[in-house]
Structures are given as structure tokens and as C-alpha cells.
């Protein structure tokens, strides 16, 4: 009988120890509650028609999406990626290069994996749950010039964030997506492509960002690529924003430059990725 009692006591102690160990393990791996949620919006468009009618493959720029998003995730913000279609966005192949990551290939590979693991929803779904988001971020690559700048769902999101004074960030060509907040963004884009600037100015009436100070990938940074390829963009993003009423600020070519005005912060080019992320985090803390 004594032996049975000893065995029973030993089993009880083992079970209690196992439970305590499991609880300790759970406490260790249990994620800390997120400080908030960042909505990151990327394009669904795989190609864009150029000035000469040819098609160019487009997509998001890896470092412009990954670096700010990873930085905010590391500061305990949940990242939700949304596209017009609800499918994973395509990456600009030219951006998958270690030169955008201080020539560190491991950092580049980590960025690719980070973006791959992000949950993706449609912009329609994002509109349905707007109150869940604490900030909006739109990365660049040429893709926002095709669909995002004229997407009605993105227009709803931008106007909501503007009304509620929520932090809104754009980088490089992504800043052109701010034009989705126009009353009829599709008409505005059509006027830009056709070179009908008087009609574009007319279509820009009522833009919520008129008078804002911004930056974007400058004409001086865009031209060398056009000269090298011999193919001209359907329009340039810097005058596209100027015509709509934004005050544009150019920094040194291909160097970090950010501009903040009210609830909006913009970065000029890929080199602005970490500075933009830091400024957006500062806005979230306030």
C-alpha cells in the first residue's frame, strides 16, 4: 500500500511539474498585445501602358514596402496588407536587389520572406473595418500609377483617414496614390495621360490634400531611367501632384528626404525608407 501511495504521489508531482512547465512555455511564446494595426496598401496591377502604347511590367518596390513595415512590426504594430483584388501584390523584379539593403543579401532575403508572410485582404474588406486601423502606408514602385491612384475604395479610405486625422504615409511613386481621394480620380488620370492639363486642373477641384507639402520621386530622378530605356512614362508623378494642388519638395537626387504636413508624411525615393518609418512611428506615438 505504501508503495502504491508513493507511486501515486510521484505521478501527481510529475503531472503538476509538466503542467507548470507547459504554462511557463505558453507564457514565453504568447505574443504581446499589439499597440495598433497598420494598413499597408499595394497595387494589384501587373503591367502599365507607357506613352508609346507598349506595356511595362510593374510592381511594388521591395525595400519601400518591407523596411517601413518591418520597422513598425518590430515596434509591436500589426501589419495588414491590402490590394484592390485581395491577392498578393507583385514585386518589381528590379527591386529584389541587395543594393537596396546596404548590400546585405540576408537582409534582402528576410524582407522577401516578411512580405510573403503578410496576410492579404481586399480594399473592399479594408473599407468594412476602417476603425481597426491606426495608420495607412502606401509603398512605391510604378504600380500605384496604374490602379491605386484611381481606385474608389482607396479614395474612401484616404478621405476617412483625413477626416479623422490619422497618420497617412506614402513613399516614392506611392505618393501618387493620394490622388485616389479626388472626386473623380479616373477622369483626372485620363486627362494626365492625354496631356489635357486644363481638364486635369478642373477634375482636381475638391482634392482633400490641396495645399499640402509633399515629396515624391522627382522628375530629375525619373528622366535618367526613361533616357536609358527609351520609353517614356504615361505621365510623371511630380507634376501630377502639383497640378492637383500639392506643394512639392525635392531633396538631393536618390538621397533620403521626407516631408511631413499635418497627418501626411511622404518619402521621396527608396533611400527614404527608414526615415519615413521613423517619422510614421513618431506620429503614431503622438
C-alpha positions in Angstrom: 0.0 0.0 0.0 2.8 2.4 0.9 4.5 1.7 -2.4 1.3 2.4 -4.3 0.9 5.7 -2.4 4.4 6.7 -3.2 3.9 5.9 -6.9 0.7 7.9 -7.0 2.4 10.9 -5.3 5.3 10.7 -7.7 2.9 10.7 -10.7 0.9 13.7 -9.3 4.2 15.7 -8.8 5.2 14.8 -12.4 1.9 15.9 -13.8 2.0 19.1 -11.8 5.5 19.8 -13.0 4.5 19.1 -16.6 1.6 21.5 -16.3 3.7 24.2 -14.8 6.4 23.7 -17.5 3.7 23.9 -20.2 2.3 27.1 -18.7 5.8 28.6 -18.4 6.3 27.7 -22.1 3.0 29.3 -23.1 3.8 32.5 -21.2 7.1 32.6 -23.1 5.7 32.3 -26.6 2.5 34.1 -26.0 2.6 37.3 -28.2 2.3 40.6 -26.5 -0.8 42.6 -27.5 -0.2 44.8 -30.5 0.0 48.6 -30.0 -2.2 49.0 -33.1 -2.7 48.0 -36.7 -1.1 49.5 -39.8 -3.0 49.1 -43.1 -0.5 48.8 -46.0 -2.0 49.2 -49.5 -0.2 47.9 -52.6 -1.2 47.6 -56.2 -2.8 44.6 -57.9 -1.7 45.7 -61.4 1.0 43.6 -63.2 1.5 46.0 -66.2 1.1 49.6 -67.2 0.7 51.1 -70.6 3.5 53.5 -71.5 3.4 56.7 -73.6 4.2 54.8 -76.8 1.5 52.2 -76.1 3.9 49.4 -75.0 3.3 47.5 -71.8 5.8 47.6 -68.9 5.9 45.0 -66.0 5.3 46.8 -62.7 5.0 46.0 -59.0 5.9 47.2 -55.5 9.5 48.1 -54.6 10.7 45.6 -52.1 12.5 47.8 -49.6 9.8 50.5 -49.8 7.2 48.0 -48.6 9.3 45.8 -46.4 11.6 48.2 -44.5 8.9 50.5 -43.0 6.5 47.6 -42.4 9.2 45.5 -40.7 10.3 48.5 -38.6 6.7 49.1 -37.4 6.2 45.3 -36.8 9.4 45.3 -34.7 7.8 48.1 -32.6 4.8 45.9 -32.0 2.4 47.1 -34.6 0.3 44.5 -36.6 0.7 44.9 -40.4 -2.2 44.1 -42.7 -1.6 44.2 -46.4 -4.5 45.1 -48.8 -4.7 45.2 -52.6 -7.6 46.0 -54.9 -8.1 42.3 -55.8 -7.3 40.8 -52.4 -4.5 38.8 -54.0 -0.8 39.1 -53.1 0.8 42.0 -54.9 3.6 41.5 -57.5 7.1 42.7 -56.7 9.1 44.8 -59.2 11.9 42.4 -60.0 14.4 45.2 -60.2 13.9 46.0 -56.5 14.8 42.5 -55.3 18.4 43.5 -55.0 20.8 43.7 -52.0 21.8 47.2 -53.1 18.6 48.5 -51.5 19.5 46.7 -48.2 23.0 48.1 -47.6 24.4 45.3 -49.8 23.3 42.7 -47.2 21.8 39.7 -49.0 20.5 38.2 -45.8 18.5 41.3 -45.0 17.1 41.3 -48.6 16.0 37.7 -48.2 14.5 38.4 -44.8 12.5 41.2 -46.4 11.2 38.9 -49.2 10.0 36.4 -46.6 8.5 39.1 -44.4 6.3 40.4 -47.3 5.4 36.8 -48.3 4.1 36.1 -44.9 1.9 39.1 -44.6 -1.9 38.4 -44.5 -3.6 40.0 -47.6 -7.2 41.3 -47.8 -9.1 43.3 -50.4 -9.6 47.0 -50.3 -13.3 46.4 -50.0 -12.7 44.4 -46.8 -10.4 47.1 -45.6 -13.2 49.7 -46.0 -15.6 47.5 -44.0 -13.2 47.6 -41.0 -11.7 51.1 -41.2 -11.9 51.7 -37.5 -9.4 48.9 -36.8 -6.5 50.8 -38.5 -4.3 53.3 -36.7 -2.2 54.3 -39.8 -2.1 53.9 -43.5 1.0 53.3 -45.5 1.4 53.1 -49.3 4.8 52.0 -50.8 6.0 52.8 -54.3 7.2 51.2 -57.4 5.4 52.3 -60.6 2.3 50.2 -59.9 0.3 52.9 -57.9 0.3 55.0 -61.1 -1.8 52.3 -62.8 -4.6 51.3 -60.4 -4.2 52.8 -56.9 -4.4 56.4 -57.9 -7.8 55.9 -59.4 -9.2 53.2 -57.0 -12.6 54.2 -55.5 -12.1 52.0 -52.4 -8.7 53.6 -51.6 -10.4 57.0 -52.1 -12.9 56.1 -49.3 -10.0 55.1 -47.1 -8.0 58.2 -47.7 -10.9 60.5 -47.0 -11.7 58.6 -43.8 -8.2 58.9 -42.5 -8.1 62.6 -43.5 -11.3 63.4 -41.6 -10.1 61.5 -38.5 -6.6 63.0 -38.7 -5.0 59.5 -38.8 -1.3 59.1 -39.8 -1.0 58.6 -43.6 2.3 57.7 -45.2 3.5 57.4 -48.8 6.9 56.7 -50.3 8.4 57.3 -53.8 5.8 56.7 -56.6 3.4 55.7 -53.9 2.5 59.3 -53.2 0.6 59.5 -56.5 -2.0 57.2 -54.8 -3.1 60.2 -52.8 -4.9 61.3 -55.9 -7.4 58.4 -55.3 -9.1 60.9 -52.9 -10.2 63.1 -55.8 -13.9 63.3 -56.5 -13.3 61.5 -59.9 -9.8 60.2 -59.9 -10.2 58.2 -63.1 -11.1 61.3 -65.1 -8.1 63.1 -63.6 -5.7 60.3 -64.6 -7.2 60.1 -68.1 -6.6 63.9 -68.5 -2.9 63.5 -67.3 -2.3 60.7 -69.8 -3.7 62.7 -72.7 -1.8 65.8 -71.7 -5.0 67.7 -71.2 -3.9 69.7 -68.2 -6.7 72.3 -68.1 -9.2 69.3 -67.8 -6.9 67.8 -65.1 -7.0 71.1 -63.1 -10.8 71.1 -63.4 -11.0 67.5 -62.2 -8.7 68.3 -59.2 -11.3 70.5 -57.6 -12.1 69.4 -54.1 -9.0 67.3 -53.5 -8.6 66.9 -49.8 -4.8 67.4 -50.0 -4.8 70.7 -51.9 -2.1 72.9 -50.3 -0.3 70.1 -48.6 3.5 69.9 -48.7 4.7 66.6 -50.1 7.6 64.9 -51.9 7.6 62.1 -54.5 10.0 60.5 -56.9 11.1 63.6 -58.8 11.2 64.3 -62.5 15.0 64.6 -62.2 15.2 61.1 -60.8 12.7 59.7 -63.3 14.3 61.1 -66.5 17.5 59.0 -66.5 15.5 55.8 -66.5 13.4 57.0 -69.4 16.5 58.0 -71.3 18.2 54.7 -70.7 15.1 52.6 -71.8 14.0 55.0 -74.5 10.4 54.6 -73.2 8.5 57.5 -71.6 6.1 57.1 -68.6 2.4 57.8 -69.4 2.8 60.8 -67.1 5.1 62.0 -64.4 4.1 61.8 -60.7 5.7 65.1 -59.6 3.6 67.3 -61.9 0.6 65.0 -61.4 0.5 66.0 -57.7 1.4 69.7 -58.5 -1.5 70.1 -60.9 -3.8 68.7 -58.3 -2.7 71.4 -55.8 0.2 69.9 -53.7 3.4 71.8 -53.0 6.2 69.6 -54.0 9.7 69.5 -52.3 12.7 67.9 -54.0 15.6 66.8 -51.9 19.0 65.7 -53.3 18.7 63.1 -56.0 18.5 59.5 -54.8 19.1 60.5 -51.2 16.7 60.3 -48.2 14.1 63.1 -48.0 10.9 63.1 -46.1 8.2 65.8 -45.8 5.5 65.9 -43.1 2.4 68.1 -43.3 -0.4 67.6 -40.8 -1.5 63.9 -40.9 0.6 63.1 -44.0 4.2 62.1 -44.3 5.9 61.4 -47.7 9.3 60.0 -48.7 10.9 60.9 -52.0 12.6 57.7 -53.1 13.8 54.2 -52.0 16.6 55.8 -49.8 13.8 57.4 -47.7 12.5 54.1 -46.3 13.8 54.0 -42.8 13.4 57.8 -42.2 9.8 57.5 -43.3 9.2 54.6 -40.9 10.7 56.5 -38.0 8.5 59.6 -38.7 5.4 57.5 -39.0 6.2 55.8 -35.7 6.6 59.2 -34.1 3.2 60.2 -35.4 1.6 57.1 -34.0 3.1 57.7 -30.6 1.6 61.2 -30.5 
